[in-house]
Amino acid sequence: MRDLVNSRGSVNLFTRPRRFGKSLNMNMLKSFFEIGTEPSLFDGLEISKDMASS
């Protein structure tokens, strides 16, 4: 996740087999970056630690 956020490519391709959590991961990223999302939703998770130190 850290590499994805830091590289900020214009296009990112996620290849995984069917039913392997691609949509779930995209929904999580959308919630993380959306303005107005409850910040406590990600408290205690690695992603919140990485973004707090940036």
C-alpha distance matrix in Angstrom:
0.0 3.8 5.4 5.1 6.3 8.6 10.0 11.0 12.8 15.7 14.9 11.9 13.2 11.9 14.7 15.4 18.9 20.5 19.7 16.4 14.4 13.3 15.1 14.0 10.2 11.5 13.8 11.3 9.4 13.0 14.2 11.7 12.7 16.3 19.1 21.1 18.6 19.7 17.6 18.7 16.9 13.7 15.9 15.4 11.9 9.3 7.4 11.0 11.7 9.2 10.5 14.0 14.2 13.4
3.8 0.0 3.8 5.5 5.3 6.1 8.5 10.2 12.7 16.0 16.0 13.5 15.5 14.8 17.7 18.8 22.3 24.1 23.5 20.1 18.2 17.0 18.7 17.6 13.9 14.7 16.8 14.2 11.9 15.2 16.1 13.0 13.6 17.3 19.6 21.8 19.7 20.7 18.0 19.3 18.2 14.8 16.4 15.8 12.7 9.5 7.8 10.6 10.4 7.1 8.7 12.0 11.4 10.4
5.4 3.8 0.0 3.8 5.5 5.1 5.8 8.4 10.1 13.7 13.6 11.2 13.2 13.2 15.9 17.6 21.3 23.5 23.4 20.1 18.6 16.9 19.0 18.6 14.8 15.3 18.0 16.0 13.3 16.5 18.1 15.4 15.3 19.0 21.5 24.1 22.2 23.6 21.2 22.8 21.4 18.2 20.1 19.6 16.3 13.2 11.4 14.3 14.2 10.7 11.9 15.3 14.4 12.7
5.1 5.5 3.8 0.0 3.8 5.6 5.5 6.2 7.8 10.9 10.5 8.1 10.5 10.7 14.0 15.9 19.7 21.4 21.4 18.4 16.6 14.4 16.0 16.0 12.2 12.0 14.9 13.4 10.4 13.2 15.4 13.0 12.6 16.1 18.9 21.6 19.9 21.7 19.9 21.7 20.0 17.2 19.7 19.8 16.4 13.9 11.3 14.3 15.1 11.8 12.1 15.9 15.8 13.8
6.3 5.3 5.5 3.8 0.0 3.8 5.7 5.6 8.7 11.5 12.2 10.6 13.6 13.9 17.4 19.2 22.8 24.2 23.8 21.0 18.7 16.6 17.6 17.1 13.5 12.9 15.1 13.2 9.9 12.3 14.0 11.1 10.2 13.9 16.2 19.0 17.6 19.4 17.3 19.5 18.3 15.6 17.8 18.3 15.4 13.0 9.9 12.1 13.0 9.7 9.1 12.8 12.9 10.5
8.6 6.1 5.1 5.6 3.8 0.0 3.8 5.7 8.8 12.1 13.4 12.3 15.3 16.2 19.4 21.5 25.2 27.0 26.9 23.9 21.9 19.8 21.1 20.8 17.0 16.6 18.9 17.0 13.7 16.0 17.6 14.6 13.5 17.1 18.9 21.9 20.7 22.4 19.9 22.1 21.4 18.4 20.2 20.4 17.7 14.8 12.2 14.1 14.1 10.4 10.1 13.4 12.5 9.7
10.0 8.5 5.8 5.5 5.7 3.8 0.0 3.8 5.6 9.2 10.5 9.8 12.9 14.5 17.6 20.2 23.9 25.8 26.3 23.4 21.8 19.2 20.8 21.1 17.4 16.6 19.4 18.2 14.8 16.8 19.2 16.6 15.1 18.5 20.6 23.9 22.9 24.9 22.8 25.1 24.0 21.2 23.3 23.6 20.6 17.8 15.2 17.4 17.7 14.0 13.8 17.2 16.3 13.4
11.0 10.2 8.4 6.2 5.6 5.7 3.8 0.0 3.8 6.5 8.3 8.5 12.1 14.0 17.4 20.1 23.8 25.2 25.6 23.1 21.1 18.2 19.2 19.8 16.4 14.8 17.4 16.6 12.9 14.3 16.9 14.8 12.7 15.7 17.8 21.3 20.6 23.1 21.4 24.1 22.8 20.5 23.0 23.8 20.9 18.6 15.5 17.4 18.5 15.0 14.0 17.4 17.3 14.2
12.8 12.7 10.1 7.8 8.7 8.8 5.6 3.8 0.0 3.8 5.3 6.2 9.8 12.5 15.6 18.8 22.4 23.9 24.8 22.6 21.0 17.8 19.0 20.2 17.0 15.2 18.2 18.1 14.6 15.7 18.9 17.3 15.2 17.9 20.3 23.8 23.1 25.8 24.5 27.1 25.5 23.3 26.1 26.8 23.6 21.3 18.4 20.7 21.8 18.3 17.5 21.1 20.9 17.9
15.7 16.0 13.7 10.9 11.5 12.1 9.2 6.5 3.8 0.0 3.8 6.8 10.2 13.4 16.5 19.8 23.1 24.2 25.3 23.5 21.9 18.3 19.0 20.8 18.0 15.5 18.3 18.9 15.4 15.7 19.2 18.2 15.7 17.7 20.0 23.6 23.3 26.4 25.6 28.4 26.7 25.0 27.9 29.0 25.9 24.0 20.8 22.9 24.4 21.2 20.0 23.5 23.7 20.5
14.9 16.0 13.6 10.5 12.2 13.4 10.5 8.3 5.3 3.8 0.0 3.8 6.6 10.0 12.9 16.3 19.5 20.6 21.9 20.3 18.9 15.3 16.2 18.4 15.7 13.4 16.6 17.6 14.5 15.0 18.7 18.1 16.2 18.2 21.0 24.4 23.6 26.6 26.0 28.5 26.3 24.7 27.9 28.8 25.4 23.6 20.6 23.2 24.8 21.7 20.9 24.6 25.0 22.2
11.9 13.5 11.2 8.1 10.6 12.3 9.8 8.5 6.2 6.8 3.8 0.0 3.8 6.6 9.8 13.0 16.4 17.8 18.9 17.0 15.7 12.3 13.8 15.7 12.8 11.1 14.7 15.3 12.5 13.9 17.3 16.6 15.5 17.9 21.1 24.1 22.7 25.4 24.6 26.8 24.4 22.5 25.7 26.2 22.7 20.9 18.2 21.1 22.7 19.7 19.4 23.2 23.5 21.1
13.2 15.5 13.2 10.5 13.6 15.3 12.9 12.1 9.8 10.2 6.6 3.8 0.0 3.8 6.3 9.7 13.0 14.6 16.2 14.4 13.9 10.4 12.5 14.8 12.4 11.2 15.0 16.0 13.9 15.4 18.8 18.5 18.0 20.1 23.6 26.3 24.7 27.2 26.6 28.4 25.7 23.9 27.1 27.4 23.8 22.1 19.8 23.0 24.6 21.8 21.9 25.7 26.1 24.1
11.9 14.8 13.2 10.7 13.9 16.2 14.5 14.0 12.5 13.4 10.0 6.6 3.8 0.0 3.8 6.5 10.0 11.6 12.8 10.7 10.3 7.2 10.0 12.0 9.7 9.5 13.2 14.0 12.7 14.7 17.6 17.5 17.8 20.0 23.6 25.9 23.8 26.0 25.4 26.8 23.8 22.0 25.2 25.3 21.6 20.1 18.2 21.6 23.3 20.9 21.4 25.1 25.7 24.1
14.7 17.7 15.9 14.0 17.4 19.4 17.6 17.4 15.6 16.5 12.9 9.8 6.3 3.8 0.0 3.8 7.0 9.4 11.4 9.5 10.5 8.1 11.4 13.5 11.9 12.3 15.8 16.7 16.0 17.9 20.7 20.9 21.3 23.4 27.1 29.3 27.0 29.1 28.6 29.6 26.5 24.7 27.9 27.6 23.9 22.5 21.0 24.5 26.0 23.8 24.6 28.3 28.8 27.4
15.4 18.8 17.6 15.9 19.2 21.5 20.2 20.1 18.8 19.8 16.3 13.0 9.7 6.5 3.8 0.0 3.8 6.6 8.3 6.2 8.1 7.1 10.6 12.3 11.3 12.6 15.6 16.4 16.5 18.7 21.0 21.3 22.4 24.4 28.1 29.9 27.2 28.9 28.6 29.1 25.8 24.2 27.3 26.8 23.1 22.0 21.0 24.6 26.1 24.4 25.5 28.9 29.6 28.7
18.9 22.3 21.3 19.7 22.8 25.2 23.9 23.8 22.4 23.1 19.5 16.4 13.0 10.0 7.0 3.8 0.0 3.8 6.4 5.7 8.9 8.8 11.8 13.5 13.6 15.0 17.4 18.6 19.2 21.1 23.2 23.9 25.3 26.9 30.7 32.2 29.4 31.0 31.0 31.3 27.8 26.4 29.5 29.0 25.4 24.7 23.9 27.4 29.1 27.6 28.7 32.1 32.9 32.2
20.5 24.1 23.5 21.4 24.2 27.0 25.8 25.2 23.9 24.2 20.6 17.8 14.6 11.6 9.4 6.6 3.8 0.0 3.8 5.5 8.2 8.4 10.3 12.2 13.3 14.4 16.3 18.0 19.1 20.4 22.4 23.7 25.1 26.2 30.0 31.2 28.5 30.1 30.5 30.8 27.1 26.3 29.5 29.3 25.9 25.7 24.8 28.1 30.1 28.9 29.7 33.0 34.2 33.5
19.7 23.5 23.4 21.4 23.8 26.9 26.3 25.6 24.8 25.3 21.9 18.9 16.2 12.8 11.4 8.3 6.4 3.8 0.0 3.8 5.8 7.5 8.8 9.8 11.6 13.3 14.4 15.8 17.7 19.0 20.4 21.9 23.7 24.7 28.4 29.2 26.3 27.6 28.1 28.0 24.3 23.7 26.9 26.7 23.5 23.8 23.0 26.1 28.2 27.5 28.3 31.4 32.8 32.5
16.4 20.1 20.1 18.4 21.0 23.9 23.4 23.1 22.6 23.5 20.3 17.0 14.4 10.7 9.5 6.2 5.7 5.5 3.8 0.0 3.8 6.0 8.5 8.9 9.6 11.9 13.6 14.2 15.8 17.8 19.1 20.0 22.0 23.5 27.2 28.2 25.1 26.3 26.4 26.3 22.7 21.6 24.6 24.1 20.7 20.6 20.0 23.3 25.2 24.3 25.4 28.5 29.7 29.4
14.4 18.2 18.6 16.6 18.7 21.9 21.8 21.1 21.0 21.9 18.9 15.7 13.9 10.3 10.5 8.1 8.9 8.2 5.8 3.8 0.0 3.8 5.6 5.1 6.1 8.6 9.9 10.5 12.3 14.2 15.4 16.4 18.5 19.8 23.5 24.4 21.3 22.6 22.7 22.7 19.1 18.2 21.4 21.3 18.0 18.2 17.2 20.3 22.5 21.8 22.5 25.5 27.1 26.8
13.3 17.0 16.9 14.4 16.6 19.8 19.2 18.2 17.8 18.3 15.3 12.3 10.4 7.2 8.1 7.1 8.8 8.4 7.5 6.0 3.8 0.0 3.8 5.5 5.2 6.3 8.7 10.0 10.7 12.3 14.4 15.4 16.8 18.2 21.9 23.4 20.7 22.5 22.6 23.3 19.8 18.7 22.2 22.5 19.0 18.8 17.2 20.3 22.6 21.3 21.7 25.0 26.5 25.6
15.1 18.7 19.0 16.0 17.6 21.1 20.8 19.2 19.0 19.0 16.2 13.8 12.5 10.0 11.4 10.6 11.8 10.3 8.8 8.5 5.6 3.8 0.0 3.8 5.4 5.0 6.1 8.5 9.8 10.4 12.3 14.1 15.5 16.1 19.8 21.0 18.4 20.4 21.1 21.9 18.3 18.0 21.6 22.5 19.3 19.7 17.7 20.3 23.1 22.2 22.0 25.2 27.1 26.2
14.0 17.6 18.6 16.0 17.1 20.8 21.1 19.8 20.2 20.8 18.4 15.7 14.8 12.0 13.5 12.3 13.5 12.2 9.8 8.9 5.1 5.5 3.8 0.0 3.8 5.5 5.1 6.2 8.7 9.9 10.6 12.3 14.5 15.3 18.9 19.5 16.5 17.9 18.5 18.8 15.1 14.8 18.3 19.1 16.1 16.9 15.3 17.7 20.5 20.1 20.1 23.0 25.1 24.7
10.2 13.9 14.8 12.2 13.5 17.0 17.4 16.4 17.0 18.0 15.7 12.8 12.4 9.7 11.9 11.3 13.6 13.3 11.6 9.6 6.1 5.2 5.4 3.8 0.0 3.8 5.5 5.1 6.3 8.6 9.9 10.5 12.5 14.2 17.8 19.0 16.1 17.6 17.5 18.2 14.8 13.6 17.1 17.7 14.3 14.4 12.5 15.3 17.9 16.9 17.1 20.2 22.0 21.4
11.5 14.7 15.3 12.0 12.9 16.6 16.6 14.8 15.2 15.5 13.4 11.1 11.2 9.5 12.3 12.6 15.0 14.4 13.3 11.9 8.6 6.3 5.0 5.5 3.8 0.0 3.8 5.4 5.1 6.1 8.6 9.8 10.7 11.9 15.7 17.3 14.9 17.2 17.5 18.8 15.6 14.9 18.6 19.7 16.5 16.6 14.0 16.4 19.3 18.0 17.4 20.7 22.6 21.5
13.8 16.8 18.0 14.9 15.1 18.9 19.4 17.4 18.2 18.3 16.6 14.7 15.0 13.2 15.8 15.6 17.4 16.3 14.4 13.6 9.9 8.7 6.1 5.1 5.5 3.8 0.0 3.8 5.5 5.0 6.2 8.6 10.1 10.4 14.0 14.9 12.3 14.5 15.3 16.5 13.1 13.2 17.0 18.7 15.9 16.8 14.3 16.0 19.3 18.7 17.8 20.6 23.1 22.2
11.3 14.2 16.0 13.4 13.2 17.0 18.2 16.6 18.1 18.9 17.6 15.3 16.0 14.0 16.7 16.4 18.6 18.0 15.8 14.2 10.5 10.0 8.5 6.2 5.1 5.4 3.8 0.0 3.8 5.4 5.2 6.2 8.8 10.0 13.4 14.2 11.0 12.6 12.7 13.6 10.3 9.7 13.5 14.9 12.1 13.1 10.6 12.4 15.7 15.3 14.6 17.3 19.8 19.3
9.4 11.9 13.3 10.4 9.9 13.7 14.8 12.9 14.6 15.4 14.5 12.5 13.9 12.7 16.0 16.5 19.2 19.1 17.7 15.8 12.3 10.7 9.8 8.7 6.3 5.1 5.5 3.8 0.0 3.8 5.4 5.0 6.2 8.4 12.0 13.7 11.2 13.4 13.0 14.8 12.1 10.9 14.5 16.1 13.1 13.1 9.9 11.8 14.9 13.8 12.7 15.8 18.0 16.9
13.0 15.2 16.5 13.2 12.3 16.0 16.8 14.3 15.7 15.7 15.0 13.9 15.4 14.7 17.9 18.7 21.1 20.4 19.0 17.8 14.2 12.3 10.4 9.9 8.6 6.1 5.0 5.4 3.8 0.0 3.8 5.5 5.4 5.8 9.6 11.4 9.5 12.4 13.0 15.2 12.6 12.5 16.2 18.3 15.8 16.4 13.0 14.2 17.6 16.6 14.8 17.7 20.2 18.8
14.2 16.1 18.1 15.4 14.0 17.6 19.2 16.9 18.9 19.2 18.7 17.3 18.8 17.6 20.7 21.0 23.2 22.4 20.4 19.1 15.4 14.4 12.3 10.6 9.9 8.6 6.2 5.2 5.4 3.8 0.0 3.8 5.6 5.3 8.4 9.1 6.3 8.8 9.7 11.7 9.0 9.5 13.2 15.8 13.8 15.1 12.1 12.4 16.1 15.9 14.0 16.3 19.3 18.6
11.7 13.0 15.4 13.0 11.1 14.6 16.6 14.8 17.3 18.2 18.1 16.6 18.5 17.5 20.9 21.3 23.9 23.7 21.9 20.0 16.4 15.4 14.1 12.3 10.5 9.8 8.6 6.2 5.0 5.5 3.8 0.0 3.8 5.8 8.5 9.7 7.1 8.9 8.2 10.5 8.6 7.7 11.2 13.5 11.5 12.2 8.9 9.0 12.7 12.3 10.2 12.7 15.6 14.8
12.7 13.6 15.3 12.6 10.2 13.5 15.1 12.7 15.2 15.7 16.2 15.5 18.0 17.8 21.3 22.4 25.3 25.1 23.7 22.0 18.5 16.8 15.5 14.5 12.5 10.7 10.1 8.8 6.2 5.4 5.6 3.8 0.0 3.8 6.5 9.1 7.9 10.7 10.1 13.2 11.9 11.2 14.3 16.7 14.7 14.9 11.2 11.3 14.5 13.4 10.7 13.3 16.0 14.3
16.3 17.3 19.0 16.1 13.9 17.1 18.5 15.7 17.9 17.7 18.2 17.9 20.1 20.0 23.4 24.4 26.9 26.2 24.7 23.5 19.8 18.2 16.1 15.3 14.2 11.9 10.4 10.0 8.4 5.8 5.3 5.8 3.8 0.0 3.8 6.2 5.9 9.5 10.2 13.4 12.1 12.6 15.7 18.6 17.1 17.9 14.4 14.0 17.5 16.9 14.0 16.0 19.0 17.5
19.1 19.6 21.5 18.9 16.2 18.9 20.6 17.8 20.3 20.0 21.0 21.1 23.6 23.6 27.1 28.1 30.7 30.0 28.4 27.2 23.5 21.9 19.8 18.9 17.8 15.7 14.0 13.4 12.0 9.6 8.4 8.5 6.5 3.8 0.0 3.8 5.7 8.9 9.8 13.4 13.0 13.9 16.3 19.6 18.7 19.7 16.3 15.1 18.4 18.1 14.7 16.1 19.2 17.7
21.1 21.8 24.1 21.6 19.0 21.9 23.9 21.3 23.8 23.6 24.4 24.1 26.3 25.9 29.3 29.9 32.2 31.2 29.2 28.2 24.4 23.4 21.0 19.5 19.0 17.3 14.9 14.2 13.7 11.4 9.1 9.7 9.1 6.2 3.8 0.0 3.8 6.4 8.4 11.5 11.5 13.3 15.4 19.0 18.6 20.3 17.3 15.6 19.1 19.5 16.3 17.1 20.5 19.7
18.6 19.7 22.2 19.9 17.6 20.7 22.9 20.6 23.1 23.3 23.6 22.7 24.7 23.8 27.0 27.2 29.4 28.5 26.3 25.1 21.3 20.7 18.4 16.5 16.1 14.9 12.3 11.0 11.2 9.5 6.3 7.1 7.9 5.9 5.7 3.8 0.0 3.8 6.0 8.8 8.0 9.9 12.3 15.8 15.3 17.3 14.5 13.0 16.7 17.4 14.7 15.6 19.2 18.8
19.7 20.7 23.6 21.7 19.4 22.4 24.9 23.1 25.8 26.4 26.6 25.4 27.2 26.0 29.1 28.9 31.0 30.1 27.6 26.3 22.6 22.5 20.4 17.9 17.6 17.2 14.5 12.6 13.4 12.4 8.8 8.9 10.7 9.5 8.9 6.4 3.8 0.0 3.9 5.5 5.7 8.4 9.9 13.6 13.9 16.5 14.3 12.2 15.7 17.2 14.9 15.1 18.8 19.1
17.6 18.0 21.2 19.9 17.3 19.9 22.8 21.4 24.5 25.6 26.0 24.6 26.6 25.4 28.6 28.6 31.0 30.5 28.1 26.4 22.7 22.6 21.1 18.5 17.5 17.5 15.3 12.7 13.0 13.0 9.7 8.2 10.1 10.2 9.8 8.4 6.0 3.9 0.0 3.8 5.4 6.3 7.2 10.9 11.4 13.5 11.5 8.9 12.1 13.8 11.5 11.3 15.1 15.7
18.7 19.3 22.8 21.7 19.5 22.1 25.1 24.1 27.1 28.4 28.5 26.8 28.4 26.8 29.6 29.1 31.3 30.8 28.0 26.3 22.7 23.3 21.9 18.8 18.2 18.8 16.5 13.6 14.8 15.2 11.7 10.5 13.2 13.4 13.4 11.5 8.8 5.5 3.8 0.0 3.8 5.4 4.9 8.6 10.0 13.0 12.0 9.3 12.2 14.7 13.2 12.6 16.3 17.6
16.9 18.2 21.4 20.0 18.3 21.4 24.0 22.8 25.5 26.7 26.3 24.4 25.7 23.8 26.5 25.8 27.8 27.1 24.3 22.7 19.1 19.8 18.3 15.1 14.8 15.6 13.1 10.3 12.1 12.6 9.0 8.6 11.9 12.1 13.0 11.5 8.0 5.7 5.4 3.8 0.0 3.8 5.8 9.0 9.1 12.2 11.0 9.4 12.8 14.8 13.7 14.1 17.6 18.6
13.7 14.8 18.2 17.2 15.6 18.4 21.2 20.5 23.3 25.0 24.7 22.5 23.9 22.0 24.7 24.2 26.4 26.3 23.7 21.6 18.2 18.7 18.0 14.8 13.6 14.9 13.2 9.7 10.9 12.5 9.5 7.7 11.2 12.6 13.9 13.3 9.9 8.4 6.3 5.4 3.8 0.0 3.8 6.3 5.6 8.4 7.3 5.9 9.2 11.2 10.6 11.3 14.4 15.6
15.9 16.4 20.1 19.7 17.8 20.2 23.3 23.0 26.1 27.9 27.9 25.7 27.1 25.2 27.9 27.3 29.5 29.5 26.9 24.6 21.4 22.2 21.6 18.3 17.1 18.6 17.0 13.5 14.5 16.2 13.2 11.2 14.3 15.7 16.3 15.4 12.3 9.9 7.2 4.9 5.8 3.8 0.0 3.8 5.5 8.6 8.7 6.2 8.3 11.4 11.1 10.5 13.6 15.7
15.4 15.8 19.6 19.8 18.3 20.4 23.6 23.8 26.8 29.0 28.8 26.2 27.4 25.3 27.6 26.8 29.0 29.3 26.7 24.1 21.3 22.5 22.5 19.1 17.7 19.7 18.7 14.9 16.1 18.3 15.8 13.5 16.7 18.6 19.6 19.0 15.8 13.6 10.9 8.6 9.0 6.3 3.8 0.0 3.8 6.7 8.5 6.9 7.5 10.8 11.9 11.3 13.5 16.1
11.9 12.7 16.3 16.4 15.4 17.7 20.6 20.9 23.6 25.9 25.4 22.7 23.8 21.6 23.9 23.1 25.4 25.9 23.5 20.7 18.0 19.0 19.3 16.1 14.3 16.5 15.9 12.1 13.1 15.8 13.8 11.5 14.7 17.1 18.7 18.6 15.3 13.9 11.4 10.0 9.1 5.6 5.5 3.8 0.0 3.8 5.5 5.6 6.8 9.1 10.5 11.1 13.1 15.1
9.3 9.5 13.2 13.9 13.0 14.8 17.8 18.6 21.3 24.0 23.6 20.9 22.1 20.1 22.5 22.0 24.7 25.7 23.8 20.6 18.2 18.8 19.7 16.9 14.4 16.6 16.8 13.1 13.1 16.4 15.1 12.2 14.9 17.9 19.7 20.3 17.3 16.5 13.5 13.0 12.2 8.4 8.6 6.7 3.8 0.0 3.8 5.5 5.1 6.3 8.8 10.0 11.0 12.8
7.4 7.8 11.4 11.3 9.9 12.2 15.2 15.5 18.4 20.8 20.6 18.2 19.8 18.2 21.0 21.0 23.9 24.8 23.0 20.0 17.2 17.2 17.7 15.3 12.5 14.0 14.3 10.6 9.9 13.0 12.1 8.9 11.2 14.4 16.3 17.3 14.5 14.3 11.5 12.0 11.0 7.3 8.7 8.5 5.5 3.8 0.0 3.8 5.4 5.2 6.3 8.6 10.2 11.0
11.0 10.6 14.3 14.3 12.1 14.1 17.4 17.4 20.7 22.9 23.2 21.1 23.0 21.6 24.5 24.6 27.4 28.1 26.1 23.3 20.3 20.3 20.3 17.7 15.3 16.4 16.0 12.4 11.8 14.2 12.4 9.0 11.3 14.0 15.1 15.6 13.0 12.2 8.9 9.3 9.4 5.9 6.2 6.9 5.6 5.5 3.8 0.0 3.8 5.5 5.2 6.0 8.7 10.1
11.7 10.4 14.2 15.1 13.0 14.1 17.7 18.5 21.8 24.4 24.8 22.7 24.6 23.3 26.0 26.1 29.1 30.1 28.2 25.2 22.5 22.6 23.1 20.5 17.9 19.3 19.3 15.7 14.9 17.6 16.1 12.7 14.5 17.5 18.4 19.1 16.7 15.7 12.1 12.2 12.8 9.2 8.3 7.5 6.8 5.1 5.4 3.8 0.0 3.8 5.6 5.2 6.4 8.9
9.2 7.1 10.7 11.8 9.7 10.4 14.0 15.0 18.3 21.2 21.7 19.7 21.8 20.9 23.8 24.4 27.6 28.9 27.5 24.3 21.8 21.3 22.2 20.1 16.9 18.0 18.7 15.3 13.8 16.6 15.9 12.3 13.4 16.9 18.1 19.5 17.4 17.2 13.8 14.7 14.8 11.2 11.4 10.8 9.1 6.3 5.2 5.5 3.8 0.0 3.8 5.6 5.5 6.6
10.5 8.7 11.9 12.1 9.1 10.1 13.8 14.0 17.5 20.0 20.9 19.4 21.9 21.4 24.6 25.5 28.7 29.7 28.3 25.4 22.5 21.7 22.0 20.1 17.1 17.4 17.8 14.6 12.7 14.8 14.0 10.2 10.7 14.0 14.7 16.3 14.7 14.9 11.5 13.2 13.7 10.6 11.1 11.9 10.5 8.8 6.3 5.2 5.6 3.8 0.0 3.8 5.4 5.2
14.0 12.0 15.3 15.9 12.8 13.4 17.2 17.4 21.1 23.5 24.6 23.2 25.7 25.1 28.3 28.9 32.1 33.0 31.4 28.5 25.5 25.0 25.2 23.0 20.2 20.7 20.6 17.3 15.8 17.7 16.3 12.7 13.3 16.0 16.1 17.1 15.6 15.1 11.3 12.6 14.1 11.3 10.5 11.3 11.1 10.0 8.6 6.0 5.2 5.6 3.8 0.0 3.8 5.5
14.2 11.4 14.4 15.8 12.9 12.5 16.3 17.3 20.9 23.7 25.0 23.5 26.1 25.7 28.8 29.6 32.9 34.2 32.8 29.7 27.1 26.5 27.1 25.1 22.0 22.6 23.1 19.8 18.0 20.2 19.3 15.6 16.0 19.0 19.2 20.5 19.2 18.8 15.1 16.3 17.6 14.4 13.6 13.5 13.1 11.0 10.2 8.7 6.4 5.5 5.4 3.8 0.0 3.8
13.4 10.4 12.7 13.8 10.5 9.7 13.4 14.2 17.9 20.5 22.2 21.1 24.1 24.1 27.4 28.7 32.2 33.5 32.5 29.4 26.8 25.6 26.2 24.7 21.4 21.5 22.2 19.3 16.9 18.8 18.6 14.8 14.3 17.5 17.7 19.7 18.8 19.1 15.7 17.6 18.6 15.6 15.7 16.1 15.1 12.8 11.0 10.1 8.9 6.6 5.2 5.5 3.8 0.0
